[in-house]
Amino acid sequence: MSYKSNPNSIKSLAETMDLSVCTISRVLSGQARKYRISEKTEEAVLAKAAQLDYTPDLTAKSLRLKKTKTLGLIVPDISNQFFSTLARHVELEARKGGYSIILCDSGKSTLTEIESLQLLNSRNVDGIIISPVGQVGSHFEALYKKGMPIVIVDRYFSKMKIPCVTSDNYKASVEAVSYLIENGHKKIACIQALQDCSLNMDRVNGYRDALKAHHIEVDESLIVGNEFDEHNGYIEAKLLLKRNPRPTAIFSVGSSITFGAIRAINEEGLTVPEDISILSFDEQPYFAYLNPPLTAVAQENALMGEISVKLLLAQLDTGNINKPDYVVLPAKLNIRKSVKRIRS
């Protein structure tokens, strides 16, 4: 490893501390945990390096190893707590392997997503984790086929042979809507998101199939909405609440949608669950503290982030991107007090 501070070379640091050059190198490159170097040794090396003002020449190292030790992460909306939690755990897991993260927010725009991919490629990142905006994925599929290691997280493409980590959105939605039906609800509205997005389709199909399994006719007019945001939830809930008769329950396919729907319910002078029940796909930490606490489907977004990094590093370690892994994680229904039991 080349350092800007000389004559204090990494070799002299190793001799001063009576440690091997390999151990010093692994600590300074952030790989102490990976190679089970003790915290005491790690702290001592970092303290000594700081004292002597060691700064690794990353450019020289990347030229030698043909690696930049950076990974790209693209998410649709970092302000959404699902993606902020995901990003945090991607960064933590990457750091364990000695990698840094360049984060890009696509702003739910395919064009910005394409620009972000071009930016990351120009920065020579070693691999990319991406949560796509919608169902258009030819831009990153082309990059993957050229040899760029890529992992898709959360949203996915069923016909695309790229490693992927996602939730079992369909099964969890069937369970969630079945829970509403078991509590006596038959007129259940579904506020959906981007209609061409894989996870939205899975959740809406789960809604439809749960109704059919309980011999309830699907009313397509009760499936409304077109975006993963609060405004969508607010507008669509406002319109649903004006219907006569109005739905007895709302199944929301995303937490931001849920928040908008609750705002509309409050503005109409109605209460949850006395006047209308609500069940949200995608748990948020504050849901348990609302009045009433919200029943919601919780995804393993932290685990999703960790696994996506492991899949990406496996590609980097083996150089094999021709055998993609698909990991589908279960989602859990957290039952609280936002669903009223209707007596028949």
C-alpha positions as CSV (number, residue, x, y, z in Angstrom):
1,M,0.0,0.0,0.0
2,S,1.3,3.4,-0.9
3,Y,1.0,6.3,1.6
4,K,1.4,10.0,1.2
5,S,3.2,10.4,4.5
6,N,6.8,9.3,4.2
7,P,9.4,8.3,5.5
8,N,6.7,6.9,7.8
9,S,5.9,3.9,5.7
10,I,3.4,1.2,6.6
11,K,6.4,-1.1,7.1
12,S,8.0,1.2,9.7
13,L,4.6,1.4,11.5
14,A,4.4,-2.4,11.6
15,E,8.0,-2.6,13.0
16,T,7.2,0.1,15.6
17,M,4.1,-1.7,16.8
18,D,5.6,-5.2,16.4
19,L,2.8,-6.3,14.1
20,S,2.9,-7.7,10.6
21,V,2.5,-5.4,7.5
22,C,-0.6,-7.6,6.6
23,T,-2.3,-6.8,10.0
24,I,-1.6,-3.1,9.7
25,S,-2.9,-3.1,6.1
26,R,-6.1,-4.9,7.0
27,V,-6.8,-2.5,9.9
28,L,-6.2,0.6,7.8
29,S,-8.4,-0.7,5.0
30,G,-11.3,-1.3,7.3
31,Q,-11.1,-5.1,7.3
32,A,-10.3,-5.8,10.9
33,R,-13.6,-7.5,11.6
34,K,-13.4,-9.6,8.5
35,Y,-10.0,-11.0,9.5
36,R,-11.0,-11.2,13.3
37,I,-8.4,-8.7,14.4
38,S,-9.1,-7.8,18.0
39,E,-10.7,-4.4,18.8
40,K,-7.7,-3.6,21.1
41,T,-5.2,-4.1,18.2
42,E,-7.5,-2.2,15.8
43,E,-7.8,0.8,18.1
44,A,-4.0,0.8,18.8
45,V,-3.2,0.8,15.0
46,L,-5.7,3.5,14.2
47,A,-4.5,5.7,17.1
48,K,-0.8,5.3,16.0
49,A,-1.7,6.0,12.3
50,A,-3.6,9.2,13.4
51,Q,-0.7,10.3,15.5
52,L,1.7,9.9,12.6
53,D,-0.8,11.4,10.1
54,Y,-1.0,8.3,7.9
55,T,-3.3,8.8,4.8
56,P,-3.7,5.9,2.4
57,D,-3.1,6.8,-1.3
58,L,-6.3,5.3,-2.5
59,T,-5.6,6.2,-6.1
60,A,-2.4,4.2,-6.2
61,K,-4.1,1.3,-4.5
62,S,-7.1,1.3,-6.9
63,L,-4.7,1.4,-9.9
64,R,-2.8,-1.6,-8.5
65,L,-5.7,-3.7,-7.5
66,K,-8.1,-2.4,-10.2
67,K,-10.6,-1.8,-7.4
68,T,-11.8,1.4,-5.8
69,K,-13.3,-0.3,-2.7
70,T,-16.5,1.7,-3.3
71,L,-20.0,0.5,-4.0
72,G,-22.9,2.4,-5.4
73,L,-26.4,2.4,-3.9
74,I,-29.4,3.8,-5.7
75,V,-32.8,4.2,-3.9
76,P,-36.0,5.9,-5.1
77,D,-36.6,8.1,-2.0
78,I,-34.1,8.3,0.9
79,S,-36.6,10.4,2.9
80,N,-38.8,7.2,3.1
81,Q,-37.8,5.4,6.3
82,F,-37.8,2.1,4.6
83,F,-35.0,3.2,2.3
84,S,-33.1,5.1,4.9
85,T,-33.0,2.0,7.1
86,L,-32.0,-0.1,4.1
87,A,-29.2,2.3,3.2
88,R,-27.9,2.4,6.8
89,H,-27.5,-1.4,6.9
90,V,-26.0,-1.5,3.4
91,E,-23.4,1.0,4.6
92,L,-22.7,-1.0,7.8
93,E,-22.3,-4.3,6.0
94,A,-20.1,-2.7,3.3
95,R,-17.9,-1.2,5.9
96,K,-17.3,-4.6,7.4
97,G,-15.8,-5.7,4.0
98,G,-13.7,-2.5,3.7
99,Y,-16.0,-0.8,1.2
100,S,-17.4,2.8,1.2
101,I,-20.8,3.7,-0.3
102,I,-21.8,6.3,-2.8
103,L,-25.5,7.0,-2.3
104,C,-27.8,8.2,-5.1
105,D,-31.5,9.2,-4.7
106,S,-33.3,8.7,-8.0
107,G,-36.3,10.7,-6.8
108,K,-38.6,8.1,-8.2
109,S,-37.5,9.1,-11.7
110,T,-36.2,6.6,-14.3
111,L,-34.3,9.3,-16.0
112,T,-32.5,10.2,-12.7
113,E,-31.9,6.5,-12.1
114,I,-30.2,6.3,-15.5
115,E,-28.1,9.3,-14.7
116,S,-27.1,7.9,-11.4
117,L,-26.0,4.7,-13.0
118,Q,-23.8,6.6,-15.4
119,L,-22.3,8.6,-12.5
120,L,-21.5,5.5,-10.5
121,N,-20.0,3.8,-13.6
122,S,-17.8,6.9,-14.3
123,R,-16.6,6.8,-10.7
124,N,-15.5,3.2,-11.3
125,V,-17.4,1.7,-8.4
126,D,-16.8,-2.0,-7.9
127,G,-20.5,-2.9,-7.8
128,I,-24.0,-1.4,-7.5
129,I,-27.1,-2.1,-5.4
130,I,-30.2,-0.7,-6.8
131,S,-33.9,-0.4,-5.8
132,P,-35.5,0.4,-9.2
133,V,-38.2,3.0,-9.8
134,G,-40.5,0.9,-11.9
135,Q,-40.6,-1.9,-14.5
136,V,-38.0,-0.4,-16.9
137,G,-34.7,-2.1,-16.2
138,S,-32.9,-2.3,-19.6
139,H,-30.4,0.4,-18.5
140,F,-28.9,-1.5,-15.6
141,E,-29.4,-4.9,-17.2
142,A,-27.1,-3.7,-20.0
143,L,-24.5,-2.6,-17.5
144,Y,-24.7,-5.9,-15.7
145,K,-24.2,-7.8,-19.0
146,K,-21.0,-5.8,-19.6
147,G,-19.6,-7.1,-16.3
148,M,-20.7,-4.7,-13.6
149,P,-21.7,-6.6,-10.5
150,I,-25.3,-5.6,-9.6
151,V,-27.9,-6.6,-7.0
152,I,-31.5,-5.5,-7.1
153,V,-33.1,-4.9,-3.8
154,D,-36.8,-4.6,-2.7
155,R,-38.3,-4.2,-6.2
156,Y,-37.5,-6.8,-8.8
157,F,-37.9,-8.0,-12.4
158,S,-39.2,-11.5,-12.8
159,K,-37.6,-12.1,-16.2
160,M,-34.3,-10.5,-15.4
161,K,-31.4,-12.7,-14.4
162,I,-29.7,-10.4,-11.9
163,P,-29.3,-11.2,-8.2
164,C,-32.2,-9.9,-6.1
165,V,-33.4,-9.6,-2.5
166,T,-37.0,-8.8,-1.9
167,S,-40.0,-9.6,0.4
168,D,-42.8,-12.1,-0.2
169,N,-45.2,-9.2,-1.0
170,Y,-47.9,-11.4,-2.4
171,K,-48.1,-13.8,0.5
172,A,-48.0,-11.0,3.1
173,S,-50.8,-9.1,1.3
174,V,-53.0,-12.2,1.2
175,E,-52.5,-12.6,4.9
176,A,-53.2,-9.0,5.6
177,V,-56.4,-8.7,3.6
178,S,-57.6,-12.1,4.9
179,Y,-57.2,-10.7,8.4
180,L,-59.5,-7.8,7.5
181,I,-62.0,-10.3,6.0
182,E,-61.9,-12.5,9.1
183,N,-62.8,-9.4,11.1
184,G,-66.0,-9.1,9.1
185,H,-64.9,-6.6,6.4
186,K,-66.2,-7.2,2.9
187,K,-66.1,-3.7,1.3
188,I,-62.3,-3.2,1.4
189,A,-60.6,-0.5,-0.6
190,C,-57.0,-0.8,-1.8
191,I,-54.9,2.3,-2.2
192,Q,-52.1,1.2,-4.6
193,A,-48.9,2.8,-5.8
194,L,-47.0,2.7,-9.1
195,Q,-49.1,0.3,-11.2
196,D,-46.2,-1.1,-13.2
197,C,-44.0,-1.7,-10.2
198,S,-43.4,-5.4,-9.3
199,L,-44.1,-5.1,-5.6
200,N,-47.2,-3.1,-6.1
201,M,-48.5,-5.7,-8.5
202,D,-47.7,-8.5,-6.0
203,R,-49.5,-6.6,-3.2
204,V,-52.6,-5.8,-5.3
205,N,-52.7,-9.4,-6.6
206,G,-52.6,-10.6,-3.0
207,Y,-55.5,-8.3,-2.2
208,R,-57.5,-9.6,-5.1
209,D,-56.8,-13.3,-4.4
210,A,-57.6,-12.9,-0.7
211,L,-61.1,-11.6,-1.6
212,K,-61.6,-14.4,-4.1
213,A,-60.5,-17.0,-1.6
214,H,-63.2,-15.8,0.7
215,H,-65.8,-15.7,-2.1
216,I,-66.0,-11.9,-2.1
217,E,-66.4,-10.3,-5.5
218,V,-63.5,-7.9,-6.4
219,D,-64.8,-4.4,-7.0
220,E,-62.2,-2.8,-9.3
221,S,-63.5,0.7,-8.5
222,L,-62.1,0.2,-5.0
223,I,-58.6,-0.3,-6.3
224,V,-57.3,3.3,-6.6
225,G,-54.1,5.3,-6.6
226,N,-50.8,5.5,-8.6
227,E,-47.9,6.6,-6.4
228,F,-45.8,5.6,-3.3
229,D,-46.4,8.9,-1.5
230,E,-48.5,10.7,1.1
231,H,-50.3,12.9,-1.4
232,N,-51.6,9.8,-3.2
233,G,-52.9,8.3,0.0
234,Y,-54.5,11.6,1.0
235,I,-56.3,12.3,-2.3
236,E,-57.6,8.7,-2.7
237,A,-58.7,8.4,0.9
238,K,-60.6,11.7,0.6
239,L,-62.5,10.4,-2.5
240,L,-63.1,7.0,-0.9
241,L,-64.6,8.6,2.2
242,K,-67.1,10.5,0.1
243,R,-68.6,7.3,-1.3
244,N,-72.0,6.1,-0.2
245,P,-71.7,3.6,1.2
246,R,-68.0,4.1,2.0
247,P,-65.6,1.2,2.5
248,T,-65.4,-0.3,6.0
249,A,-61.6,-0.8,5.6
250,I,-58.6,0.5,3.6
251,F,-55.6,-1.7,2.7
252,S,-52.7,0.6,1.9
253,V,-49.8,-0.8,-0.1
254,G,-47.2,1.6,1.4
255,S,-46.5,3.5,4.7
256,S,-46.4,6.9,3.1
257,I,-49.8,6.2,1.5
258,T,-51.1,5.2,4.9
259,F,-50.0,8.5,6.5
260,G,-51.8,10.5,3.8
261,A,-54.9,8.3,4.3
262,I,-54.9,8.9,8.0
263,R,-54.7,12.7,7.5
264,A,-57.7,12.5,5.2
265,I,-59.7,10.5,7.7
266,N,-58.9,13.0,10.5
267,E,-59.9,15.9,8.3
268,E,-63.2,14.3,7.6
269,G,-63.9,14.1,11.3
270,L,-63.8,10.3,11.3
271,T,-61.9,8.0,13.6
272,V,-59.9,4.8,13.2
273,P,-61.1,2.1,13.7
274,E,-64.6,3.1,14.8
275,D,-65.6,4.7,11.5
276,I,-63.1,3.0,9.2
277,S,-60.4,0.4,9.7
278,I,-56.9,0.7,8.1
279,L,-54.1,-1.8,7.5
280,S,-50.8,-0.8,6.1
281,F,-48.2,-2.7,4.1
282,D,-44.7,-1.6,5.3
283,E,-44.2,-1.0,9.0
284,Q,-42.8,2.2,10.4
285,P,-41.4,2.5,14.0
286,Y,-43.9,5.1,15.0
287,F,-46.9,3.0,14.0
288,A,-47.0,1.3,17.4
289,Y,-47.3,4.7,19.1
290,L,-50.1,6.3,17.1
291,N,-53.6,6.5,18.5
292,P,-54.7,3.9,17.7
293,P,-51.6,1.8,17.1
294,L,-51.6,0.7,13.4
295,T,-51.8,-2.9,12.2
296,A,-49.1,-3.3,9.6
297,V,-47.0,-5.6,7.5
298,A,-43.4,-5.4,8.6
299,Q,-40.6,-6.1,6.1
300,E,-37.0,-7.1,7.0
301,N,-35.5,-4.0,5.4
302,A,-32.4,-4.1,7.6
303,L,-31.8,-7.8,6.7
304,M,-32.5,-6.9,3.1
305,G,-29.7,-4.4,3.1
306,E,-27.2,-6.8,4.7
307,I,-28.0,-9.7,2.3
308,S,-27.8,-7.4,-0.8
309,V,-24.2,-6.4,0.2
310,K,-23.2,-10.1,0.8
311,L,-24.6,-11.0,-2.6
312,L,-22.7,-8.2,-4.3
313,L,-19.4,-9.0,-2.5
314,A,-19.8,-12.6,-3.5
315,Q,-19.9,-11.5,-7.1
316,L,-16.7,-9.4,-6.5
317,D,-14.9,-12.2,-4.7
318,T,-15.7,-14.9,-7.3
319,G,-16.0,-12.8,-10.4
320,N,-19.0,-14.9,-11.3
321,I,-22.1,-12.9,-12.3
322,N,-23.7,-15.7,-14.4
323,K,-25.5,-17.5,-11.5
324,P,-27.8,-15.0,-9.9
325,D,-29.2,-15.6,-6.5
326,Y,-32.8,-14.8,-5.6
327,V,-33.6,-14.2,-1.9
328,V,-37.2,-13.8,-0.9
329,L,-37.7,-12.8,2.8
330,P,-40.9,-13.4,4.8
331,A,-42.9,-10.4,6.0
332,K,-44.8,-10.3,9.3
333,L,-48.2,-9.0,10.1
334,N,-48.1,-6.9,13.3
335,I,-51.7,-6.9,14.7
336,R,-52.6,-3.8,16.7
337,K,-55.8,-1.8,17.1
338,S,-56.6,-0.1,13.8
339,V,-58.9,-2.8,12.6
340,K,-62.5,-3.0,14.0
341,R,-64.3,-6.3,14.2
342,I,-67.6,-6.1,12.5
343,R,-70.4,-8.3,13.8
344,S,-72.6,-9.8,11.1
